[in-house]
Amino acid sequence: MLTFTIRRLLLAIPTLLFISLVIFLLLELAPGDPMSQVPLTVPPEVKQKMREALGADQPMFFRYMLWLKQFFIIEPLHILGAITGIDLAGDAQRIISWQSRSPVADIIAQRIPQTLTVIGAAYVIGVLIALPIGIYSAYRQYSWFDQLGTFISMIGFSVPTFFTGVLLIVIFSVNLGWFPSIYDTTLKVTDWASFLKQVKQMVLPVSVLALYNAAQISRYMRSSMLDNLGQDYVRTARSVGMTERVVVLRDVLRNSMIPVVTVIALGIPTIFGGAIITEQVFKVNGLGQLLISAIHANDLPMVQTLTFIFAILIVLFNLIADVLYGILDPRIRYD
């Protein structure tokens, strides 16, 4: 397992470099100007100096190599320096946002708490709801519980999140007035009252995303459980006197989790990417909203940095899913 992990990590290096090059070229060849947000009253010579200060006048290859150096060396040194209190990077040039003229890493760090709080909580709740529903639906196939779970899952997976979000806002915010329709990112939890207010404003966006995630994962869980419940080893386990609880929750569930682990692991990067549409509906000031605003403003450093971070997370959690395969199923050996 260790050899396989090291080999996959080494293989990830050229993979990520190729992805970074593709992202950089796509954004560079796309139309856009870092000075597009500057007022028309600013003289052209001042705009040129601003473009030079941002490094936008440099050759494409030079800007790509500089961005790689900043992403993999300078920014990590700044993060370590902020943690340890030691200035490790000095005055080295950081990745600067064309929109806000601030370091990209600092802006991302400000947005991550909102995304993890809302999107992360929704994903965890969705997984915790989906697994027992999928298991029981498969065990009681064609029962009323299975039919109801299938119906709700089809609705949750088929209806787009922007429609579900607006529908919940109309019902529970506009008509009933139970929950706020706009997420207040400036709220700080300092006492019990502010904690309850934080929970109330999280209910609607978390419900929308949890329904979507639970609908998807429960279908995978049910299908995988049904495949394993009909296997010979299940009949053998029952014939030797094992209790139904042990057969289902130990043997069948462990083998059924193998394909579901892939779905769960590959869904984790979406937490950091943020549910872009849902964040727009509820005005959650997270990473998804940051990416949309950066695209609108032609903020290429912000867009390519965020996109590359998402790519790293996908490659990383692909590896984690493969490692979990070997843990869940002893028959799988990579070495």
Secondary structure, DSSP 8 states (H G I E B T S, - for coil): -HHHHHHHHHHHHHHHHHHHHHHHHHHHHSS--TTTTS-TTS-HHHHHHHHHHHTTTS-HHHHHHHHHHIIIIIHHHHHHHHHHS---STT----B-TTTSSBHHHHHHHHHHHHIIIIIHHHHHHHHHHHHHHHHHHHTTTSHHHHHHHHHHHHHHHS-HHHHHHHHIIIIIIIS--S-SS--TT----SHHHHHHHHHHHHHHHHHHHHHHHHHHHHHHHHHHHHHHTSHHHHHHHHTT--HHHIIIIIIHHHHHHHHHHHHHHHHHHHHH--HHHHHHHT--SHHHHHHHHHHTT-HHHHHHHHHHHHHHHHHHHHHHHHHHHHH-TT----
